[in-house]
Amino acid sequence: MSSGQDLVALRSFLAVYRTGGVAKAADALHMSQPAVSHHLRAMERLAQRPLFVRSGRGIAATEAGHALASRIAPHLEVLEEALKGLAPHAAMLTGPVFVGAPGDQLDGCVLARLAPLIDQGIAVHCRVGLSTGLVNDLLRDELDVALVTKIEGTPTKQLHLVHCYDEEFVLVGRAGQEPYEPQHPVPRRFVGYSEAMPMARRYFRLCWGMTPPAPAVTVPDMRSVVTVVASSSLLSVVPRYLAQRQIDAGALAVLHQPKEPVVNPIYAATRRGRQQLAHISAVLVHLRAA
């Protein structure tokens, strides 16, 4: 870690030392529990020995923990007193924030939009996953923010959702193939990123009121799905932004034009009540930016 991040980690360590628990320290610091836990692990790596052990329903300092607290407490207290005189906007966003998203959205949206925060010093740790798993991780406090679709069954009462953008679904195939019609006598084969093919399922339901064919090939990455379509006779339903470069280059073609665009809303989600935490709020603002 940088020296600035070390200081933030020391502040988290001291808060845990004084409160006797990660959750209490996180509340006192207006940080997330994963962030405080991350700081404790960093301090233990730096000290090369355990600083806390489990004790009853909380944790207790080891001898090394007591020694570290006695050395740093007076200095941090002086620094905190000095910081109290600064304007609120001067507070540093040093993280860490734990963010989850599907791989293609992490690459195409999340990292680009969070780049200004990263340049300001915030630490961002990313995890790849699909909406259902990411929502579960949010509710277990293993993630701070996740980019998800508003999938059926999502416990929205437990989540704070911020609309980021709408992705358009298109049915594509290699250039030169004939337009797609579901009643065509010769079945057309599809590739998807899972057996369930949720994008194709949504597209077929809205366009034809039916379920799509079962996939002949599954690849757990939408960017790879586009690559397979561009190099084979297989078709797929994909977000337009992933296929647009190949469409413009003439490698892919849109094989069906629906009466209305088929769109899917994408949300940045956090567990309800945590959206006011400074680090999480900053991430949500940047993910929402046009």
N, C-alpha and C positions, 0 to 999 in steps of 0.2 A: 504494500500500500504506500501511497504518498504520505509525506509528513502531515498534511492536512487531514487525510483520512485516518491516520494513526491517532490524531487528537480527538476526532469524533468517536473513534472506537474506545479510547480511554474514557471519554465522557459516558458512553454507554456502560462500560465496565463499572464505573463508579456508581452509576444509578442502580445497577443490579445489586451491587454490594450494599448500598444503603437501603434498598427496598426489599431485598431478599427474594426477588423473582423477576423473570424476564417480562412477564405480562405487566406487572406493576411499573417496571422501569420504562417499558414502551409507552404506557399511558402518561407517565410523568414527562417523558421527552417528546411526546406527540410524534412518535415514530411507530413503525410496524414491528410486530414481534419477530418476523424473519430478519429484519434489519438488525435488531439488537442481538439476536442469536448469532448472526454473521459477524458482528463486531466482537462478541465474546470468543468465537473460534479464532478470529484473527489475533486477538490478544494472547490466547493460549499458544498459538503457533509462535508468536513473537517471544513469549516467555519460556517456551519449550517445556511447559509443565502445566498441569491442571490448576485453574484458579478457583473453581467451584466444584462442589460435589452435591448430589441430591440429598435433601434432608427433609423428611416428612413430605409436606405438600409444596415445599419450595426448594431453594438451594442455599447452601452455606459455603462461605469462603474457606479455601484451604489456607495453610500457613503462607504459601506464596501469594495467595489473593490478599490476605491481610497485609502482607509486607508491601505489595504494590499499591494498595489503597492508601496506606499511610504515607507513601512517598509522593503520590500524585495529588491527593486531595487538596492540600493547601494551594498548589499552583493552579489547579483547575478552578478553584473558588475565586482566585484573583482574576483569572481570565473571564469567568462568567460575570463577575461584577463589572468588568470593563465593557463586556458586550451589552449589558443592560442599557448602557447609554446610547447605543446605536439605534438608528431607525429600524422599524420592523423589516423593511425591505432589504436590509443589509444581511439578514440571516443567510447562511450558506446552505446550499442544497448539495450535500455530499453523499447522500444515499446510505446504504445501497437500496435499490428498488428491484424487486423480483417480478419480471414481466414474462408472460406466456402468450404464444400465438402459433397458428399453423406456420409451417416453414416458409411457404411462399409469401404470406402476409408479413412475417417477421423481416424477410428480405426486402419486400417491395414497399412496405409502409412503415413498420414500427421503427426500425433503426434509422431510416432517413428522417423521420419526424422527431426522434429523440436526440438527434445529433447536436442541436444547440444546447440541450441540457447536459449532455455528456461533456461538451466543451467547457461548460460552466463548472464541472467538477463532480457532478452526480455520478455515482457508481450504479450501473445497470447490469443485472444478471438475467439472461434470457433462457427460456425453456420452450421447446417445440412440442406441440400437442394439438389435439382437436377439441372442439368446443366442450363436449361433455366432460372429458377429463380435466380440462382447464378450469371449468366451473367448480368441479370437486376440489381441485387444488386451492382455489380461492377460498372456499368455505372452510378448508382445513388450515387456512393461514399459511400455506406453503407458497402462495403467490400473492403479490400485492395488486397487480393489474393483469388482466387478460383480454386479448382481442377475440371476441366470440360472435357467433351468429345468435340471434334470439330464437334458439331452438325450442321445439315443443318440450314441455316438461321442465324447462329451466326455472329454478326457484327465484323468480324475479323479486319477490318480496324481501329476499335476503341479499339482493344485489343492488348496487347503484350503477345504472347503465347510462353511458354517454354515447350518442350516435356519432359515428366517425364518418362513414360514407356508405354508399350503396354500390355493390359490385353487380355488374350485368353479366348474366350467363349467356353464352352462345354455343350453338351446336356446330362443331367444326370437324373437318376432315382434310386429308391431303388435297392440295389444289388439283383440279381436274376431275374430281369425283362428282357424280350427279347429286342433285338436291335430295335431302332425306325426306321420305314419307314412311310413316310407321306401317302402312298397309301394303308396302311393296312386297311382291311375291318372293323376292330373294332376301332373306334376313341379312341385316347389316350388323356387324359385330362392333362392340364398344369396349373401351378401356376406361377404368375409373380408379380413384385412389382408395376405394374400399369396396367390399362386396355390396354394401348398402347403397352406394352411389347417390348420396343425398342431393347433389346438384342436379344430376339427371332426373332423379325422382321428382324434384320440384318442377323442373322444366317440362317433363312429360305430363305431369298432373295439370299444370296451368295451360299447356298448349293443346293437349289431346284428351285429358281426363283419364289417363291410363298410366300404368307403371312402365318403366323402361325395360329393355332386355337385360338379362343378367350379364355382367361384364365377362368378356373372354380373357381379359388381362387386368390385374390390379397392381398399381404402383403407389406406395404410400407417400407420394409427393406430387403436387399438381404441376410443378414445372417439368417433372419427368413424364407426366401424362401427356403434356403438350409435345414433348420430344417424340414420344412413341407415335402420336397421331401424325406428326409431320413426316415420319419415316416409314409409315405402314399404311395399310388400307383400313385400319380401325378408326372409329369415330369416338367423339367424347363431347360432354357438356362441361365447359370450363369458364372461369372468369375471363371476360374479354381482355382485361389488362395484361393477363399472362400470355395471351395468344396474339395480341395486336401487332407485335413486331414481326412475327412470322406471316400474319395476314398481309401487312403492308409490303413485305418482301415477296409475296406471291407463293410462299411455301404452304400456307394453309388457306382454306376457304370456309366461309360461313355457309353451311348447307341448309339452313332453314331460317326464314324470317318470320317471327311471331307477330301477331297483330299488335301486341303491346310488349315492350321489352320485359324480359323476366329478370327481376332484380332481387338482390338479397341484402338486407341491411346488416352492417357490421357495427358492433358496439365495443367500446372499451368498458370493461366491468371491473368493479372492486366490491369487496364485501361492504354492505350498507353500514354507514356510520364511520367508515374509514376514509371517505372521500375528502374530508377536511384536513387530513394530515398533509403537511407541507409537501413532502416528496411525492405522495400519491396525487395530490391536486395538480402539481406541476406536470406530471406525466399525462394525466387526463387532459389537461389544457392543450398540450402539444399534440397528442394523438387526435384531438378533435379538430385541430387547425386544418383549414382547407389546403 
